[in-house]
Amino acid sequence: MTTPTLRIVAIGSARALTQAELDGLFAEIGIYVSRTPM
């Protein structure tokens, strides 16, 4: 049951999840850098 619509929805949700994970990763890096004395 792989229709083009389902495939587009799956790709879109995967990209959204990846973007959310990247945002979380950058937030963690920012917290880590701000806590680490340079």
C-alpha positions in Angstrom: 0.0 0.0 0.0 2.7 2.5 -1.0 0.9 5.3 -2.7 2.7 8.6 -3.6 0.6 10.5 -1.1 1.6 8.2 1.8 5.2 8.4 0.6 5.1 12.2 0.6 3.6 12.3 4.1 6.2 9.8 5.4 9.1 11.9 3.9 7.6 15.1 5.3 7.2 13.7 8.8 10.7 12.2 8.7 12.1 15.6 7.7 10.1 17.3 10.5 11.4 14.8 13.0 14.9 15.3 11.8 14.6 19.1 12.1 13.2 18.7 15.6 16.1 16.5 16.6 18.6 18.9 15.1 17.0 21.8 17.1 17.2 19.7 20.3 20.8 18.8 19.5 21.8 22.4 18.9 20.0 23.4 22.2 22.0 20.8 24.1 25.3 22.0 22.5 24.4 25.6 23.4 23.8 24.6 27.0 27.0 22.5 27.1 29.0 25.4 25.6 27.5 28.0 28.0 28.3 25.8 31.0 31.9 25.1 29.9 34.4 27.8 30.8 36.3 28.8 27.7 
